[in-house]
Amino acid sequence: MAKISPPEPGQPIDVAYIDQIVRTLNDVSVQVSPAIYKYVTVDVPKFASQSAKISETRVIAGYVDVVTSSNQTAGGQQTFSYQFSPEFKYPPIVTASPVNIGGGDAGKNVTVVLRQPTTSRVDGVVNFNVAGEVSIGVNLIIVGIPN
């Protein structure tokens, strides 16, 4: 993208300089415009697919501690929930990823299963596949159509 040099003190502003400013602003407008008007589709079970501009959707990034320095058995489970303000028109789409806070071997082999989210809450369970001491959290990305 072109960079416009600022005018020197006392420099007359002529048509060529104004033309350069206008062309640069138009270039910026073309580059920014598509990003604002891209659409996203949120397909929620039991409801019709909803399409909206990205700028009109709501995204929440959240984190919840599940267990801290806890001895878990292979096959053990720990439930968690994440509450957010009830601002979605329909239950949002939620993705989750485990975070191995402690870095131990038992924390490397876990799975996260989410239950059906509501417009203000998501519940889930962490399954421990290997026994050992673990500290696990869950990152959440919640995307939906606001009220």
QUIGI-V394708 format. One record per residue. N is the residue number from 1. RES is the residue in one small letter. PHI is phi in whole degrees, -180 to 180 (NA if undefined). PSI is psi in whole degrees, -180 to 180 (NA if undefined). BURIAL is + if it has 9 or more other C-alpha atoms within 8 Angstrom, else -. Layout:
BEGIN
N_RES_PHI_PSI_BURIAL, N_RES_PHI_PSI_BURIAL
END
This chain:
BEGIN
1_m_NA_142_-, 2_a_-71_147_-, 3_k_-112_128_-, 4_i_-90_129_-, 5_s_-81_141_-, 6_p_-68_151_-, 7_p_-70_151_-, 8_e_-75_151_-, 9_p_-56_130_-, 10_g_85_-5_-, 11_q_-71_131_-, 12_p_-70_143_-, 13_i_-91_115_-, 14_d_-108_176_-, 15_v_-61_-39_-, 16_a_-62_-40_-, 17_y_-68_-45_-, 18_i_-63_-40_+, 19_d_-60_-41_-, 20_q_-64_-41_+, 21_i_-63_-47_+, 22_v_-62_-45_-, 23_r_-62_-41_-, 24_t_-66_-43_+, 25_l_-63_-39_-, 26_n_-64_-40_-, 27_d_-62_-44_+, 28_v_-63_-43_-, 29_s_-60_-42_-, 30_v_-66_-38_-, 31_q_-73_-34_-, 32_v_-85_-37_-, 33_s_-54_-49_-, 34_p_-62_-32_-, 35_a_-66_-32_-, 36_i_-76_-33_+, 37_y_-103_11_+, 38_k_-72_145_-, 39_y_-106_154_-, 40_v_-129_146_-, 41_t_-113_128_-, 42_v_-108_113_+, 43_d_-106_102_+, 44_v_-106_134_+, 45_p_-55_143_-, 46_k_75_-2_-, 47_f_-132_157_-, 48_a_-69_151_-, 49_s_-60_139_-, 50_q_-117_126_-, 51_s_-107_137_-, 52_a_-151_159_+, 53_k_-63_145_+, 54_i_-55_-39_+, 55_s_-68_-14_-, 56_e_-103_5_-, 57_t_-97_168_+, 58_r_-118_132_+, 59_v_-123_129_-, 60_i_-121_130_-, 61_a_-109_123_-, 62_g_-132_169_+, 63_y_-145_142_-, 64_v_-138_134_+, 65_d_-77_132_-, 66_v_-101_-56_+, 67_v_-140_149_+, 68_t_-128_121_-, 69_s_46_56_-, 70_s_-118_136_-, 71_n_-81_122_-, 72_q_-117_149_+, 73_t_-96_156_+, 74_a_-62_130_-, 75_g_90_-4_-, 76_g_-72_160_+, 77_q_-135_153_-, 78_q_-140_125_+, 79_t_-86_159_+, 80_f_-150_162_+, 81_s_-143_154_+, 82_y_-134_120_+, 83_q_-99_138_-, 84_f_-139_163_-, 85_s_-63_143_-, 86_p_-77_78_-, 87_e_-115_6_-, 88_f_-98_142_+, 89_k_-73_-36_+, 90_y_-130_163_+, 91_p_-57_132_+, 92_p_-79_169_+, 93_i_-85_133_+, 94_v_-128_134_+, 95_t_-120_150_-, 96_a_-136_146_+, 97_s_-139_135_-, 98_p_-74_148_+, 99_v_-120_118_-, 100_n_-85_85_+, 101_i_-63_-45_+, 102_g_-76_-20_+, 103_g_77_4_+, 104_g_-74_165_+, 105_d_-63_-38_-, 106_a_-65_-30_+, 107_g_-76_-12_+, 108_k_-82_-13_-, 109_n_-126_67_+, 110_v_-127_159_+, 111_t_-129_152_+, 112_v_-118_130_+, 113_v_-122_128_-, 114_l_-98_146_+, 115_r_-92_170_-, 116_q_-58_121_-, 117_p_-73_158_+, 118_t_-108_-176_+, 119_t_-73_-5_+, 120_s_-141_7_+, 121_r_-161_149_+, 122_v_-133_136_+, 123_d_-115_152_+, 124_g_-158_178_+, 125_v_-139_139_+, 126_v_-101_126_+, 127_n_-101_127_+, 128_f_-97_118_+, 129_n_-93_-14_+, 130_v_-134_141_+, 131_a_-76_149_+, 132_g_150_178_+, 133_e_-83_130_+, 134_v_-138_154_+, 135_s_-131_113_+, 136_i_-127_138_+, 137_g_-124_173_+, 138_v_-133_127_+, 139_n_-88_138_+, 140_l_-126_139_+, 141_i_-122_122_+, 142_i_-119_123_+, 143_v_-128_130_+, 144_g_-161_-180_+, 145_i_-96_121_+, 146_p_-72_162_+, 147_n_-61_NA_-
END
